[in-house]
């Protein structure tokens, strides 16, 4: 047999389910298994949140996160065909490096935010009220629009007296509440 005359059966013999380059064969049953696992791993978290079989929100959140990690692994194995044999193990090494960088970034960000929050200068009531009064609101949520308005019949800055009972706040009775 010459080099160009070999049949496709001889070339695609059984090599343990992998090409010589190390990548996995994709089969319909593999894709269907991955799809089925993905659907199940998606439906369970929705059910956990919707039906609330576990009352503790922290436990529910941790379960949802664990199922999300499981789904990531399912996608990497069944759809991205990542395993220890593919690409001579470099894809796993790249994955480990990526996970380490993500963990460092997230934990560092949370650490910085926690320390910024705990080291912030505490605001006393006068600092909080100054910021809210500048917007025309008091701490109780009531409008401050009529508080500084002159009473009905009182003299205004221009030296004129009563202007039909209207104050600068726009109310008839001078209370600033608009009633």
C-alpha positions as CSV (number, residue, x, y, z in Angstrom):
1,X,0.0,0.0,0.0
2,X,1.3,3.4,-0.9
3,X,1.0,6.5,1.2
4,X,-1.8,8.0,-0.8
5,X,-3.8,4.8,-1.2
6,X,-4.8,4.0,2.3
7,X,-8.5,3.9,3.2
8,X,-10.2,6.1,5.7
9,X,-10.9,3.0,7.8
10,X,-7.2,2.4,8.3
11,X,-6.6,6.0,9.2
12,X,-9.5,6.3,11.6
13,X,-8.9,3.2,13.6
14,X,-9.4,3.0,17.3
15,X,-6.9,5.3,19.0
16,X,-8.6,5.4,22.4
17,X,-11.1,8.1,21.5
18,X,-8.5,10.7,20.7
19,X,-6.9,12.1,17.6
20,X,-3.1,11.9,17.6
21,X,-3.0,15.7,18.5
22,X,-4.8,14.8,21.7
23,X,-8.3,16.3,21.1
24,X,-11.4,14.3,21.9
25,X,-13.8,12.9,19.3
26,X,-17.2,14.7,19.5
27,X,-20.1,12.3,19.5
28,X,-23.8,13.0,19.5
29,X,-24.2,11.0,22.8
30,X,-21.5,13.2,24.4
31,X,-23.2,16.4,23.3
32,X,-26.6,15.1,24.5
33,X,-25.2,14.1,27.9
34,X,-23.6,17.5,28.3
35,X,-26.9,19.2,27.2
36,X,-28.9,17.1,29.7
37,X,-26.6,17.8,32.5
38,X,-26.6,21.5,31.7
39,X,-30.4,21.6,31.7
40,X,-30.6,19.8,35.0
41,X,-27.9,22.1,36.5
42,X,-29.9,25.1,35.3
43,X,-33.3,24.0,36.5
44,X,-32.2,23.0,40.0
45,X,-31.0,26.5,41.0
46,X,-34.2,28.1,39.6
47,X,-36.3,25.7,41.6
48,X,-34.2,26.3,44.7
49,X,-34.9,30.1,44.5
50,X,-38.5,29.8,43.3
51,X,-39.9,27.1,45.6
52,X,-37.7,28.0,48.6
53,X,-37.4,24.4,50.0
54,X,-34.5,25.7,52.1
55,X,-35.4,28.8,54.1
56,X,-31.8,29.9,54.9
57,X,-30.8,32.3,52.1
58,X,-27.1,31.7,52.7
59,X,-27.4,27.9,52.2
60,X,-29.5,28.5,49.1
61,X,-26.9,30.9,47.7
62,X,-24.0,28.5,48.4
63,X,-26.0,25.7,46.6
64,X,-26.6,27.9,43.6
65,X,-22.9,28.8,43.4
66,X,-21.9,25.1,43.7
67,X,-24.3,24.2,40.9
68,X,-22.9,27.0,38.8
69,X,-19.3,25.7,39.3
70,X,-20.6,22.2,38.4
71,X,-22.1,23.5,35.2
72,X,-18.9,25.3,34.3
73,X,-17.1,21.9,34.7
74,X,-19.7,20.2,32.5
75,X,-19.3,22.7,29.8
76,X,-15.5,22.5,29.8
77,X,-15.6,18.7,29.6
78,X,-18.5,18.0,27.2
79,X,-18.5,21.1,25.0
80,X,-14.9,22.5,25.1
81,X,-13.4,19.0,25.3
82,X,-10.9,20.0,28.0
83,X,-9.2,17.2,29.8
84,X,-5.7,16.3,31.0
85,X,-4.8,14.7,27.6
86,X,-5.8,17.5,25.3
87,X,-3.1,19.8,24.0
88,X,-0.5,17.9,26.1
89,X,-2.1,19.2,29.3
90,X,-1.6,22.9,28.5
91,X,-5.3,23.7,28.5
92,X,-5.5,22.5,32.1
93,X,-2.5,24.5,33.0
94,X,-4.1,27.6,31.4
95,X,-7.3,26.9,33.3
96,X,-5.5,26.6,36.6
97,X,-3.6,29.9,35.9
98,X,-6.9,31.6,35.0
99,X,-8.6,30.4,38.2
100,X,-5.7,31.6,40.3
101,X,-5.8,35.0,38.7
102,X,-9.6,35.2,39.2
103,X,-9.4,34.2,42.8
104,X,-6.6,36.7,43.5
105,X,-8.6,39.5,41.8
106,X,-11.9,38.8,43.5
107,X,-10.4,38.2,47.0
108,X,-8.2,41.3,46.6
109,X,-11.1,43.4,45.6
110,X,-13.3,42.2,48.4
111,X,-10.4,42.8,50.9
112,X,-9.9,46.4,49.6
113,X,-13.6,47.2,49.7
114,X,-13.9,45.8,53.3
115,X,-11.0,47.8,54.6
116,X,-12.2,51.0,52.8
117,X,-15.6,50.5,54.4
118,X,-14.2,49.9,57.9
119,X,-11.6,52.7,57.7
120,X,-14.0,55.4,56.4
121,X,-14.4,58.4,58.6
122,X,-17.8,58.0,60.4
123,X,-20.3,60.7,59.5
124,X,-22.1,62.3,62.4
125,X,-25.7,63.6,62.2
126,X,-24.7,67.2,61.3
127,X,-22.6,66.0,58.3
128,X,-25.5,63.8,57.1
129,X,-28.1,66.6,57.6
130,X,-26.0,69.2,55.8
131,X,-25.9,66.9,52.7
132,X,-29.6,66.3,52.8
133,X,-30.6,69.9,53.5
134,X,-28.7,71.0,50.5
135,X,-31.1,69.0,48.4
136,X,-34.1,70.5,50.1
137,X,-34.9,67.4,52.3
138,X,-34.7,66.9,56.0
139,X,-33.7,63.7,57.7
140,X,-37.4,62.6,58.1
141,X,-38.0,63.0,54.3
142,X,-40.2,66.1,54.6
143,X,-39.6,68.9,52.3
144,X,-37.8,72.0,53.7
145,X,-39.2,74.3,50.9
146,X,-41.5,76.4,53.1
147,X,-39.4,76.6,56.3
148,X,-37.5,79.7,55.4
149,X,-40.4,81.4,53.6
150,X,-41.9,84.5,55.3
151,X,-45.4,84.2,56.9
152,X,-48.4,85.6,55.1
153,X,-48.7,89.3,55.5
154,X,-45.0,89.7,56.7
155,X,-42.7,92.1,54.9
156,X,-40.4,90.5,52.3
157,X,-36.9,91.6,51.3
158,X,-38.3,94.1,48.7
159,X,-40.0,96.0,51.5
160,X,-43.5,95.2,50.3
161,X,-46.1,93.7,52.5
162,X,-48.8,91.1,51.8
163,X,-49.0,89.6,48.3
164,X,-52.4,88.1,48.5
165,X,-51.5,85.6,51.2
166,X,-48.9,83.8,49.0
167,X,-45.5,83.1,50.5
168,X,-42.2,82.3,48.7
169,X,-43.0,78.6,49.3
170,X,-46.1,78.8,47.2
171,X,-48.7,78.0,50.0
172,X,-51.6,80.0,51.0
173,X,-51.3,79.5,54.7
174,X,-47.6,80.1,55.2
175,X,-46.9,76.6,56.5
176,X,-44.9,75.6,53.4
177,X,-46.8,72.3,53.2
178,X,-49.0,73.3,50.3
179,X,-52.3,72.6,52.2
